[in-house]
Amino acid sequence: MVALLFAVHPVHVENIVYVVGQADSLACLLGCLALLSVTSSLPFAVVLAVLSAFAKESGFTFLPLIIVVLLLTNHPRKYTHSIVVALATLSLVVFRWLLVGGNPVNFAYADVPYLYLPDAQVRGSSFMHLHSVYAKLLLLPWHQSWDYSYDAIPAVRSLDDHRLLGPLAIYALLTALLAVFLRDRCRTGLLGLGILVITFVPASNVLIVVGTVIGERLLYIPSVGAMLLLVRAGSRFRPWGFLILVALSIIYSYLFVGRLRLWQTRAQLYEADALAWGRSCKTLHQYGTVLHSKGDLEGARQTYEASLGIFDDNAVTDYSIAQIHLQRGELWQAHTRMVKISNGHGIGFDDTSRFAFLVDAGYTLAALGDCTAGMPLLREGLGIVRHVPHALNALAICLVWQDGRFDEGVQTLMEAIQYDTNHPVLWSNAAALSVWQRDLDGAVYSISLAESCFSKRLEPGGHHENSTHYSAFLHNLNLIRDWQDGKLRTEDPRLEYFFTRIT
């Protein structure tokens, strides 16, 4: 029954789908084998525990558990062996510290908000509350989440907060169980309690700070002890205890299969978690990206705004909203977002998103007519990643209009076409540049390709996806046709900006 409950426990889904979670599985396997080998071969058990520690840091806890198992035996030298294992544990910890180092890790505020709470009492109370959340996930994980970032679980800011009753009840229960098991000399209960408590210490934020508010994969090893305790309790109250365990295994199986199905697609996972954990800024942001990729711009914008309503200093979320404004042609609104990002802390940006911000901020300024401010940003962003057609197109227009560097502008536009040969605006702009160069053949060739590309983008009902772009194309097309017919017109051809979202 212990193996069944462990196998179908819903919190283990994250260990299955995450590569890093599979390290916990390996550490657990090696550690459990170590505990089973203590009475037959202590050196072999220690070797297995050391291998478990190298598989995952949580595996270090199996060495203290070996001491627990030794103390539960009747071996005449159990105390001597326990001291040897304790020294081996200390040596391994020192070796790992020398190997890896002890430099502090700077966790993001959104990932570990409790760490940045100025009041020690509030910080400690909030970490205590997490213990009851972990206990709920171990016993009955009805609502799970891929991420518990700010502010999925609000901080406990007062001792009057009723949520503190949860951890206090858990501590009292664990103390009572320890007393009962010691009184009854219950080795199974003591082993289960030891596995649960000792292996949970690395995730408890007591000795070290964990880089997440709640990590479901961190419960993989402690769940072994929890299931041992559940089965031990069920065996004491037969037949009802057995029936409860069977019902619990059915519930676990149902939740396990349901959670595993959610992980099949990002859309299902983020939508379900956003509904269950509507105060998690990162979960809302990720659900917004799902709506964004589906083309639901308004739904995505509202979800992004909800995320910012929880944690406003998230540059990636602001940038996503700016992209929506650019897709809608709302340049000033996009520019406002870009300014906010520039004045913020750039939270969530890495090298990839930094280049995207640079080219899109430069594009926005250029499209607003400020090529002087836009060109440096475009050049810097394109210096990081070159194949961004809409940014190259914007740079080409600025080179022609602002600096009068016609040849460089033509070269830049041709480079954009190399990266996207099917965008009608690029070919329409190429035709416009050919008109200025008095190259009729080049103009005819480019405008015909633009016409072909536009026809492929014709929406149901006969409307084009962007009437502004199509209007500029028609202007250039009529200009070139009149030129072919010998009719000289005084109007200039039109150069047009376009935007393509960087994903």
Long-range contacts (C-beta under 8 A, 24 or more apart in sequence): 1-231, 1-234, 1-245, 1-249, 2-224, 2-227, 2-228, 2-231, 4-249, 5-227, 5-230, 5-231, 5-245, 5-248, 5-249, 5-252, 6-223, 6-224, 6-227, 8-249, 8-252, 8-253, 8-256, 9-141, 9-223, 9-227, 9-252, 9-256, 10-141, 10-144, 10-252, 10-255, 10-256, 10-259, 11-137, 11-138, 11-141, 11-144, 11-216, 11-217, 11-219, 11-220, 11-223, 12-220, 12-223, 12-256, 13-144, 13-216, 13-256, 13-259, 13-260, 13-263, 14-146, 14-216, 14-217, 15-217, 15-220, 16-260, 17-260, 17-263, 18-217, 20-217, 21-217, 21-220, 23-55, 23-56, 24-56, 24-58, 24-217, 24-218, 24-220, 24-221, 25-220, 26-52, 26-55, 26-56, 27-52, 27-53, 27-55, 27-56, 27-58, 27-59, 27-62, 27-221, 28-52, 28-220, 28-221, 28-224, 30-55, 30-59, 30-62, 31-59, 31-61, 31-62, 31-65, 31-221, 32-224, 34-62, 34-66, 35-62, 35-65, 35-66, 35-69, 35-191, 38-66, 38-69, 38-70, 38-73, 39-69, 39-73, 39-75, 42-66, 42-70, 42-81, 42-85, 46-85, 46-88, 50-88, 50-92, 53-92, 53-96, 57-202, 58-199, 58-202, 58-203, 58-218, 58-221, 60-89, 60-92, 60-93, 60-96, 60-202, 61-198, 61-199, 61-201, 61-202, 61-221, 62-199, 63-88, 63-89, 63-92, 64-89, 64-198, 65-194, 65-195, 65-198, 65-199, 68-190, 68-191, 68-194, 68-198, 69-191, 72-187, 72-190, 72-191, 105-211, 107-209, 107-211, 108-347, 109-150, 109-313, 109-347, 110-149, 110-150, 110-281, 110-282, 110-311, 110-314, 110-347, 110-348, 111-149, 111-150, 111-211, 111-212, 111-213, 112-209, 112-210, 112-211, 112-212, 112-213, 113-149, 113-150, 113-151, 113-155, 113-213, 114-155, 114-205, 114-213, 115-209, 117-155, 119-157, 121-159, 122-155, 122-156, 122-157, 123-155, 125-155, 125-156, 125-157, 125-159, 125-161, 125-164, 126-155, 126-156, 127-204, 127-205, 127-206, 128-156, 128-164, 128-167, 129-153, 129-156, 129-161, 129-163, 129-164, 129-166, 129-167, 130-204, 130-205, 130-213, 130-214, 131-166, 131-167, 131-170, 131-204, 132-163, 132-166, 132-167, 132-169, 132-170, 133-166, 133-214, 134-200, 134-203, 134-214, 134-219, 135-166, 135-170, 136-166, 137-214, 137-216, 137-219, 138-219, 138-222, 138-223, 138-226, 139-226, 140-251, 141-216, 141-255, 142-255, 143-276, 143-277, 144-216, 144-259, 144-273, 144-276, 145-214, 145-273, 145-276, 145-277, 145-280, 145-283, 146-269, 146-270, 146-273, 146-283, 146-286, 147-212, 147-273, 147-280, 147-282, 147-283, 147-286, 148-212, 148-213, 148-214, 148-277, 148-280, 149-212, 149-213, 149-280, 149-281, 149-282, 149-283, 150-213, 150-280, 150-281, 150-282, 150-310, 150-311, 151-279, 151-280, 151-281, 151-310, 151-311, 152-213, 152-214, 152-277, 152-279, 152-280, 152-283, 153-213, 153-214, 154-279, 177-229, 186-232, 188-228, 188-232, 189-228, 189-229, 189-232, 191-225, 191-228, 192-225, 192-226, 192-227, 192-228, 192-229, 192-232, 193-225, 193-229, 194-225, 195-221, 195-222, 195-224, 195-225, 195-228, 196-222, 196-224, 196-225, 196-226, 196-228, 196-229, 197-225, 199-224, 199-225, 266-290, 267-294, 274-303, 278-306, 279-310, 280-310, 281-307, 281-308, 281-310, 281-311, 281-314, 281-317, 282-307, 284-310, 285-314, 285-316, 285-317, 285-320, 288-317, 288-320, 289-320, 292-320, 292-323, 292-324, 292-501, 293-503, 297-324, 297-327, 297-328, 300-324, 313-344, 313-345, 313-347, 314-347, 314-348, 315-341, 315-344, 315-345, 315-346, 315-347, 315-348, 315-349, 315-353, 315-357, 316-347, 316-348, 316-349, 316-353, 317-348, 318-344, 319-349, 319-353, 319-356, 319-357, 319-360, 322-360, 322-364, 323-360, 323-501, 323-502, 326-360, 326-363, 326-364, 326-499, 326-501, 327-499, 327-501, 329-468, 329-499, 331-364, 331-367, 331-368, 332-368, 334-360, 334-364, 335-364, 335-365, 335-368, 338-364, 351-384, 352-385, 354-384, 355-381, 355-384, 355-385, 356-381, 356-502, 357-381, 358-384, 359-385, 359-388, 359-391, 359-502, 360-391, 360-499, 360-502, 362-391, 362-394, 362-395, 363-390, 363-391, 363-394, 363-497, 363-499, 366-394, 366-395, 366-397, 366-398, 366-497, 367-394, 367-497, 367-499, 371-397, 371-398, 371-401, 371-402, 371-403, 372-402, 374-398, 375-399, 375-402, 375-403, 386-415, 387-419, 388-419, 388-502, 389-416, 389-417, 389-419, 389-420, 389-423, 389-426, 389-500, 390-416, 390-497, 390-498, 390-499, 390-500, 392-416, 392-419, 393-425, 393-426, 393-429, 393-497, 393-498, 394-497, 396-429, 397-429, 397-495, 397-497, 400-433, 400-495, 401-495, 406-433, 406-436, 406-437, 409-433, 410-437, 420-500, 422-453, 422-456, 423-453, 423-498, 423-500, 424-450, 424-451, 424-453, 424-454, 424-457, 424-469, 424-473, 425-450, 425-469, 425-472, 425-473, 425-496, 425-497, 425-498, 426-498, 427-453, 428-469, 428-472, 428-473, 428-476, 428-494, 428-496, 429-495, 429-496, 431-476, 431-480, 431-493, 432-476, 432-493, 432-494, 432-495, 433-493, 433-495, 435-476, 435-479, 435-480, 435-483, 435-493, 436-492, 436-493, 440-480, 440-483, 440-484, 443-480, 443-483, 444-480, 444-484, 447-473, 447-476, 447-477, 447-480, 450-476, 450-477, 451-477, 466-498, 468-496, 469-496, 469-498, 472-496
